Amino acid sequence: MLAFGFLFNTVERGSASYDRIKALLAVKPEIVDKKDASSEVPSGDIHYAIPAFSYPGTDVNVLKSIDFTVRRGQTLGIVGKTGAGKTTLLRLLLREFDLQEGRIEIGGKPIDHLTLEALRSAIGYVPQDHILFSATIAENIAFARTDASREEIEWAAKLANIHEDILNFKDGYETVVGERGVTLSGGQKQRISIARALLADPEILIFDDSLSAVDARTEVAILQALRKERRNKTTLISAHRLSAVEHADLILVLDEGRIIERGTHAELLKNEGWYAEMYAHQQLESLVSEGGQSS
């Protein structure tokens, strides 16, 4: 009787799960490939020209008068207040939404003229909310490249400054993390997500405020590794902590969907605008924090 009860329970759970899977697969995607879309993986300069953008079903423009170019191999920093449009700008490059007007190009090709598979094959995306699976750390890092060797996995982990943490776990790279990485700290989850993106070695790498949970020293180590290993590939970094974008070739300051400042770190400090004011404020906070720790 116990065996029968276990069997019926398993069957019912499986049936409910299958119904949810069917419902999910039945959802028609809003973003689809055009009939003549190219399947060639894009590379080259990234150009944004967006007069205005609002999310479907709304009439509020979250981006306005956006126009800039990132050369291949450069690093772009995007900063601004919460709600300024930083994440929206990055999600449009992934074609999570289609533009009502304007265009985004990679290598001179509009991204809506590419298949979604080709476009997203060129991009590695590390979001603010990190998705980890109930699997080993090695399997989580190799999610986008299941054929990766252990040496390649460890190489990516070292770049993301998580290798030593992993070795300190009882089972090392074979440590099984809970669903969504519940057994790991916020910084460890972030760095494993970064390692996953680095292992894929994409043409374009996007960090969407992906260094917020790591300390300043770890942030510096990761950024130095990025500059060394991605010299000829493009990196886009959205951040609240301005130290994450100091080294960028171009920094954009967004406010209410508009670009209010642009330039290098040195140029923006000379402008004495929002960027310079916020940088001075964060430097002071850092000094106070270090003083508090030393005492």
Salt bridges, closest charged atoms under 4 A:
GLU40 OE1 - LYS109 NZ 3.08
ASP45 OD2 - ARG71 NH1 2.88
GLU96 OE1 - ARG91 NE 2.70
ASP98 OD1 - ARG95 NE 2.84
GLU105 OE2 - ARG103 NE 2.87
ASP112 OD2 - LYS34 NZ 3.37
ASP112 OD1 - HIS113 NE2 3.91
ASP147 OD1 - ARG145 NE 3.70
GLU152 OE1 - ARG145 NH2 3.11
ASP165 OD2 - ARG191 NH2 3.27
GLU174 OE2 - ARG150 NH2 2.43
ASP201 OD2 - LYS233 NZ 2.80
GLU203 OE2 - ARG72 NE 2.71
ASP209 OD2 - HIS240 ND1 3.11
GLU219 OE1 - ARG241 NE 2.92
GLU246 OE1 - HIS265 NE2 3.91
GLU285 OE2 - HIS281 NE2 3.26
